[in-house]
Amino acid sequence: MNLTRRTFTAAVLLVLAALFAASAVAGEKAEKADKISVLVIDGQNGHNWKATTPVIKELLEKTGRFTVEVLTSPPARSPKEAWAKFNPDFSKYAVVLSNYQGDAWPDEVARNFEKYVDGGGGFVAYHFASAAFPQWDAYNKMIGMGWSRDPKSNEGLYIDENGKEVRRAKGEGRGGFHGAAHVFECSVYDKDSPLTKGLPAKWSHIKDELYGSLRGPAKDMHILVTAFSDKDKGGTGMNEPMAWTVPFGKGRVFVNVLGHDVPETAAPDTAVLLARGCEWAATGAVTIPVPADFPKLAPPAAAPPAKAAEKPKAEAK
């Protein structure tokens, strides 16, 4: 009798353990299903992708809104055999974030990526991804404008002193560039966008590269954030776009050129723009709040103290 009772109790405990495990797995799957799946692509870049990709992954996961996977391309000038292994299934992800600037992707991968975004997949171009693939027409349309585009055959876009969008004509001025890195002021251009909701009208961004005179088709761009490119800092003298969106078929594209290295990428304003950009590109909505440590507008530099008046020295007699 005692043996039967012990056997029954053990069986019940096993069933309960199995139910608990199944419930935990189901809960984990449900939680994962509620999160946005992100694929970060890196592997080649004129910037330090090995340092910035972990920062991007961490800042996205820290919001609790994303699951993040990283795909690293073969090194520059790799043989076809190496590139044959680079064949991401974009359909597995709600949004692709590019931290890549380097060799052209294989034709099949490029075609699949175009189909992915055109069919409704989200895409986020981070900083120097704006310099990638200058010969890829579809990519140029996705990002609107970027580096490494011939100014003789590409237009641009900036905001004048009256707050109006102005097109840079083909052949007008130089192509994409930046002056010396410095602290600069960012301004919200579209305060009604869900991407900028809750941001201060102006804030001070940490020492960073201020991109200017970017080129491309510059069509269907919706500018969100700008920064004044001071000529005294080697800039254009215009308000240059720092973050914008572009529709591509059914897909949503978000471009953010703030960043560069670890401090600039981890800066609270860059971080929240990237996170919100990923959420918006994937869903069309934004729920990620503005963090308490979001930068404010730095007070103007204080004037140097006036030199104390000195009593004139008595003339020698």
C-alpha positions, 0 to 999 in steps of 0.5 A: 500500500505504501509502495503504491502511494509512493508511486502515485505521489512520484507520478503526480510530481512528475506530471506537475514538473512536466506541466511547470516546464511546459508552462515555462517554455510556453511563457518564454515563447510568448514573451519572445513572440511579443518582442521585435526580432532584429538582425544586425549586419556588420563585418566591414566598415570604415568605422569600428564595427567590432566595438559599436555592434555590441553597444547597439545590441545591448542598447536595444535589448536593454529596452526589453522590446527586442531580441537581437541577432548579429550576422557578420560578413566575410572580411573585405576582398574575401573569395566567393566561397566565403560569401556563399555562406553569407545568405541571411533569411531576412524573413525571420526578422521584423527589422534589419539594422545595418552597421555595414559599409564595405564590399557589395553583397552577392546579387542573390542577397541584394535581391532578397533584401530588396524584396524583404524591405519592399514587402514590408520589412523594416530597415535601419541604417546606422551612421556609416551605413549611409556610405554603403553600396553607392552603385546599388540603386534600390539601396540609394532609394531606401536611405534617400541620401548618403556618403560616397555619392557623386555630387554631379549626378545626385541631389541632396536636401537641407533645411534653410534658416527659415525652416524650409526644405531646400534641395541641393541641385546636382553639381552644386557644391561637394559630396558628403563630408564632415568637419572636425568632430565637436559638440553640436546642437540637435533640433527636432524638425518634425515634433509630431512624429512618433519617433520624436514625441517627447524629445526636447525641441533642442539638445546638445549632442556629444562630440561627434561627426556632423555629416553634411552635403549628403547626396542621393535620390533624396526622394520621399524623405521625411526629416525628423532631426537636424543640426546646424553645420557651422562653417567655423567648424568646417561645415556647410553653414546649413541645417543638415538632416541627422535622422529621417525616414523613407518609405520603400514599397511597403517597408519603412526605413529609418536613417540615423547618422549620429554615432561613429564610435562607442561613446557617440553610439552609447550617448542617450540621444543616439541610443533612443533614436536607434531604439525608437527607429527600430521599433517604428521600422518594424511596427509603425508605432513607438512605445519606447519612452524618452530616458531621464538622462536624455541630454538637454541644451547646454547653457551658452558658454559664460563670458570670461570674467572682466579683468579687475581694474588696476590702480595706475602706478604713481609716476616716478619722480 
